[in-house]
């Protein structure tokens, strides 16, 4: 790969990333030789068996963890810590229970010393975007699970990050709410043109959202295969459900499942590293 093109076309680059956890019973290598470029505006989904290092990889990109070896960069600058340019959404909504929803969404702007009138203008705009208009004064405990995730999403988006990092954000939701949230995040991605990095265990969710899918091995996590996909554009159109039954959809789905299942079986028979 041409180095100049590599620097110009990628928001985040990971080169030769390794990560090793240390503990009283010995060390565990979570990631090994990860090389990945994440392009501006793409929707990247990450799949792999449990314990393969998906969340560790996200935390390195977010700046929550520093790799044991290798280099993580954003816009060709080393990632040394968290930054509002990389917004993170976890499976459990991280809302402050003592603040109402509007104050939760505007909290980051307040910490960045935005004028109050601008905070109100921006929070109102993102209330509309995530479909929470009318719930500004509600406390988080008064919201459903899906509404809490919408509020968490708005709290990240209002800061206008370059990139969204999402760690199984819909994993705890019921199937109908999950599908609605998938539709919402696709619409938001289309409108905002954010770069999205989403971890999921659901192959159909990845195929429904991603423009690229990477599949990771069992521990230590390595990238086994990448898939370029475009079903997200088809699913958002007329007769969208038909996309899920196309031969190419079913073929990629089966290949991904076979890779993940083979890795899960291998993990059963492997002994922990000491």
Backbone torsions as a table, in degrees:
resi	resn	phi	psi	omega
1	UNK	NA	134.0	177.8
2	UNK	-65.9	124.4	-174.2
3	UNK	-61.2	-38.0	-179.5
4	UNK	-66.6	-41.5	177.5
5	UNK	-64.8	-39.4	-179.6
6	UNK	-59.4	-44.0	-178.9
7	UNK	-70.1	-35.2	-173.1
8	UNK	-77.7	-33.5	-168.5
9	UNK	-97.9	-6.5	-173.8
10	UNK	-117.4	135.0	174.9
11	UNK	-74.4	-47.7	-179.4
12	UNK	-123.5	136.9	174.1
13	UNK	-127.0	135.3	176.0
14	UNK	-119.6	123.3	-177.7
15	UNK	-123.9	119.1	174.5
16	UNK	52.9	43.8	-177.9
17	UNK	-74.8	128.7	171.2
18	UNK	-128.6	146.4	175.0
19	UNK	-142.4	131.5	-178.4
20	UNK	-128.3	124.2	174.1
21	UNK	-87.1	140.0	176.7
22	UNK	-112.4	143.9	179.2
23	UNK	-152.0	177.1	-178.0
24	UNK	-63.3	-31.1	-176.8
25	UNK	-94.8	9.0	179.9
26	UNK	122.7	-177.3	-177.9
27	UNK	-103.2	157.7	176.9
28	UNK	-132.2	125.0	176.1
29	UNK	-85.9	112.4	-176.5
30	UNK	-87.0	-37.5	-178.3
31	UNK	-132.2	145.4	-178.2
32	UNK	-143.2	122.4	172.9
33	UNK	53.8	52.7	177.3
34	UNK	-87.4	120.8	174.8
35	UNK	-124.9	119.8	-172.9
36	UNK	-154.4	134.5	170.9
37	UNK	-115.0	131.5	-179.1
38	UNK	-109.8	117.8	-173.1
39	UNK	-80.8	152.2	176.3
40	UNK	-57.8	124.8	173.2
41	UNK	82.5	-0.5	-179.9
42	UNK	-83.8	160.3	176.5
43	UNK	-113.0	102.2	-175.8
44	UNK	-102.1	124.0	175.6
45	UNK	-110.3	141.9	-177.3
46	UNK	-116.9	125.8	178.4
47	UNK	-121.7	156.8	177.3
48	UNK	166.2	163.6	179.9
49	UNK	-65.1	159.6	178.3
50	UNK	-58.1	138.1	178.1
51	UNK	82.5	12.4	-176.2
52	UNK	-88.0	-2.0	176.0
53	UNK	99.7	13.2	-179.5
54	UNK	-59.5	-49.3	-178.6
55	UNK	-68.2	-34.4	176.4
56	UNK	-62.1	-41.4	178.7
57	UNK	-61.9	-44.5	177.9
58	UNK	-60.6	-42.5	-178.2
59	UNK	-66.2	-30.6	176.0
60	UNK	-69.0	-43.4	178.0
61	UNK	-64.7	-39.6	-179.9
62	UNK	-68.1	-24.4	-176.6
63	UNK	95.3	7.8	178.4
64	UNK	-76.0	-28.8	178.6
65	UNK	-126.6	149.5	172.5
66	UNK	-104.8	133.9	-178.2
67	UNK	-65.0	151.9	176.9
68	UNK	-72.2	-29.3	176.8
69	UNK	-154.3	157.7	-179.2
70	UNK	93.4	-172.2	-172.1
71	UNK	-141.1	131.7	173.8
72	UNK	-113.4	127.8	-177.9
73	UNK	-133.1	148.3	169.4
74	UNK	-123.3	126.9	-175.7
75	UNK	52.0	36.9	177.8
76	UNK	67.6	13.3	174.4
77	UNK	-107.9	136.3	-179.0
78	UNK	-58.0	139.5	175.8
79	UNK	-87.6	113.1	-177.2
80	UNK	-110.3	-10.9	-178.2
81	UNK	-177.0	178.4	179.4
82	UNK	-61.2	153.1	-178.4
83	UNK	-154.0	141.0	-177.3
84	UNK	-65.8	-14.7	175.8
85	UNK	-67.9	-17.0	178.0
86	UNK	-121.2	95.7	-178.8
87	UNK	-83.6	136.1	-174.9
88	UNK	-116.3	132.6	176.8
89	UNK	-126.0	124.9	-178.2
90	UNK	-100.4	175.1	-179.6
91	UNK	-63.1	-41.1	177.3
92	UNK	-94.3	125.9	-180.0
93	UNK	-57.5	135.0	-178.6
94	UNK	-107.0	72.7	179.4
95	UNK	-107.0	146.1	177.0
96	UNK	-79.4	118.0	-173.4
97	UNK	-65.9	-22.8	-177.8
98	UNK	-85.9	-6.3	178.0
99	UNK	-106.0	147.7	173.4
100	UNK	-73.4	174.3	-172.4
101	UNK	-64.3	-40.8	-179.3
102	UNK	-63.9	-41.9	179.3
103	UNK	-68.8	-32.5	174.8
104	UNK	-62.7	-46.4	-177.3
105	UNK	-67.0	-35.8	-178.2
106	UNK	-88.4	2.4	-173.2
107	UNK	-60.7	-44.6	-178.8
108	UNK	-63.9	-39.1	178.3
109	UNK	-65.2	-38.5	178.3
110	UNK	-63.0	-42.3	179.0
111	UNK	-65.5	-25.9	178.9
112	UNK	-91.4	9.3	173.1
113	UNK	67.1	33.2	174.2
114	UNK	-69.5	146.5	175.0
115	UNK	-61.6	147.0	-175.0
116	UNK	-58.9	-40.9	-179.2
117	UNK	-65.1	-32.8	177.8
118	UNK	-73.0	-37.0	176.3
119	UNK	-60.7	-45.3	-179.7
120	UNK	-64.1	-41.1	-180.0
121	UNK	-63.5	-45.3	-178.2
122	UNK	-69.8	-43.2	-179.9
123	UNK	-64.0	-38.4	177.4
124	UNK	-62.7	-39.2	179.9
125	UNK	-63.3	-40.9	-176.8
126	UNK	-82.7	-21.3	168.0
127	UNK	-58.6	-44.7	179.0
128	UNK	-63.6	-44.5	-174.8
129	UNK	-61.4	-40.0	-177.3
130	UNK	-96.6	4.4	174.9
131	UNK	74.8	38.2	-179.8
132	UNK	-115.9	14.4	-179.8
133	UNK	-56.3	131.8	-178.6
134	UNK	100.6	-7.9	-178.5
135	UNK	-113.0	18.6	-175.6
136	UNK	-56.6	-39.7	-173.6
137	UNK	-94.8	1.8	178.6
138	UNK	-74.9	150.6	172.5
139	UNK	-87.7	155.0	-178.2
140	UNK	-53.5	-36.4	-177.9
141	UNK	-67.9	-12.3	178.4
142	UNK	-91.0	0.1	-177.6
143	UNK	-104.4	153.5	173.0
144	UNK	-74.3	171.0	179.7
145	UNK	-59.4	-43.6	179.4
146	UNK	-65.6	-37.3	179.3
147	UNK	-68.8	-36.6	176.8
148	UNK	-62.6	-40.2	179.0
149	UNK	-69.4	-33.9	175.0
150	UNK	-62.6	-41.3	178.7
151	UNK	-65.9	-41.4	177.5
152	UNK	-62.3	-39.4	178.4
153	UNK	-65.2	-44.0	178.9
154	UNK	-63.2	-38.0	-178.9
155	UNK	-63.8	-32.9	176.2
156	UNK	-77.6	-46.8	-174.0
157	UNK	-65.1	-31.8	-176.4
158	UNK	-62.3	-22.5	177.8
159	UNK	-83.5	-4.2	179.1
160	UNK	53.9	58.6	178.6
161	UNK	-71.7	157.3	174.0
162	UNK	-72.0	-30.4	-169.3
163	UNK	-140.7	140.7	173.5
164	UNK	-107.5	127.7	176.2
165	UNK	-112.2	117.4	-171.3
166	UNK	-125.4	119.0	-177.3
167	UNK	-103.6	94.0	-177.6
168	UNK	45.4	56.5	-173.2
169	UNK	-66.9	-19.6	-176.8
170	UNK	-112.0	9.6	-173.0
171	UNK	-62.8	-29.3	-176.4
172	UNK	-96.7	4.9	-176.3
173	UNK	-93.2	153.8	174.5
174	UNK	-68.5	163.3	-170.2
175	UNK	-60.2	-40.8	-179.0
176	UNK	-68.4	-44.8	178.0
177	UNK	-63.7	-38.6	178.9
178	UNK	-61.2	-44.0	179.2
179	UNK	-64.1	-40.1	178.0
180	UNK	-64.1	-38.7	178.9
181	UNK	-68.9	-34.9	175.1
182	UNK	-61.4	-43.7	177.4
183	UNK	-61.9	-42.4	-179.8
184	UNK	-63.2	-47.7	-176.7
185	UNK	-67.2	-32.4	175.7
186	UNK	-64.9	-43.6	179.5
187	UNK	-64.4	-41.8	179.8
188	UNK	-66.0	-42.7	177.6
189	UNK	-59.5	-41.0	179.9
190	UNK	-65.2	-40.5	-177.7
191	UNK	-75.5	-42.9	-173.0
192	UNK	-89.1	-21.4	-176.8
193	UNK	59.7	29.3	173.7
194	UNK	-64.7	156.1	166.9
195	UNK	-86.9	131.0	-175.2
196	UNK	-122.4	133.5	174.8
197	UNK	-121.8	109.9	-173.3
198	UNK	-123.9	128.1	175.2
199	UNK	-94.8	135.4	177.4
200	UNK	-150.4	157.2	170.5
201	UNK	-100.4	-4.6	-172.6
202	UNK	-99.3	110.7	-178.3
203	UNK	-62.3	-40.9	-179.7
204	UNK	-65.8	-35.1	176.3
205	UNK	-63.5	-43.6	178.8
206	UNK	-62.2	-45.5	-179.5
207	UNK	-66.8	-30.1	-178.9
208	UNK	-77.5	-18.8	-173.5
209	UNK	-117.1	-35.0	-165.0
210	UNK	-78.8	151.9	162.6
211	UNK	-99.5	-15.7	173.6
212	UNK	-150.5	139.8	178.8
213	UNK	-122.7	133.6	170.5
214	UNK	-115.0	140.1	179.8
215	UNK	-113.9	128.2	-176.1
216	UNK	-103.7	155.7	178.9
217	UNK	-81.7	169.6	170.1
218	UNK	-67.0	165.9	-175.2
219	UNK	-55.5	133.4	-0.5
220	UNK	-75.9	137.4	-173.7
221	UNK	-65.6	126.2	173.8
222	UNK	-132.1	157.4	176.9
223	UNK	-83.4	115.9	-177.9
224	UNK	-88.4	-40.9	-176.6
225	UNK	-158.8	151.3	175.3
226	UNK	-119.6	147.1	177.6
227	UNK	-129.1	126.4	170.9
228	UNK	-87.1	125.7	-176.3
229	UNK	-131.3	158.6	178.6
230	UNK	-138.8	16.3	-177.6
231	UNK	-65.0	-26.6	-179.6
232	UNK	-59.4	-35.1	178.5
233	UNK	-71.4	-37.0	-179.8
234	UNK	-72.3	-39.3	-177.6
235	UNK	-68.3	-27.8	-179.9
236	UNK	-81.5	-5.1	-177.3
237	UNK	-97.3	-167.6	179.2
238	UNK	-70.4	140.6	-178.4
239	UNK	62.4	38.6	-170.9
240	UNK	-61.0	-32.1	-176.1
241	UNK	-65.3	-22.8	-179.2
242	UNK	-63.0	-28.6	-178.2
243	UNK	-60.2	-32.7	-177.3
244	UNK	-70.7	-13.7	-176.9
245	UNK	-111.7	9.0	176.6
246	UNK	-71.7	146.1	-179.6
247	UNK	-55.5	-39.9	-178.1
248	UNK	-67.5	-33.6	176.3
249	UNK	-64.2	-49.8	-177.7
250	UNK	-65.2	-33.4	-179.8
251	UNK	-67.7	-47.0	178.6
252	UNK	-65.4	-41.8	179.9
253	UNK	-57.7	-46.6	-179.0
254	UNK	-65.6	-40.3	-179.6
255	UNK	-64.4	-43.3	178.8
256	UNK	-62.8	-45.6	179.8
257	UNK	-61.6	-39.6	178.9
258	UNK	-63.6	-40.7	179.1
259	UNK	-64.1	-48.3	-177.4
260	UNK	-64.3	-44.0	-179.1
261	UNK	-64.0	-37.9	178.8
262	UNK	-66.5	-35.8	178.5
263	UNK	-71.1	-38.5	178.5
264	UNK	-64.0	-38.8	177.4
265	UNK	-65.8	-41.4	179.5
266	UNK	-62.9	-35.9	-178.7
267	UNK	-66.4	-32.8	-179.5
268	UNK	-61.4	-33.8	-173.6
269	UNK	-100.5	5.5	179.2
270	UNK	-96.2	145.3	179.1
271	UNK	-93.8	149.1	179.5
272	UNK	-60.7	145.4	178.1
273	UNK	-73.7	139.5	179.5
274	UNK	-114.4	NA	NA
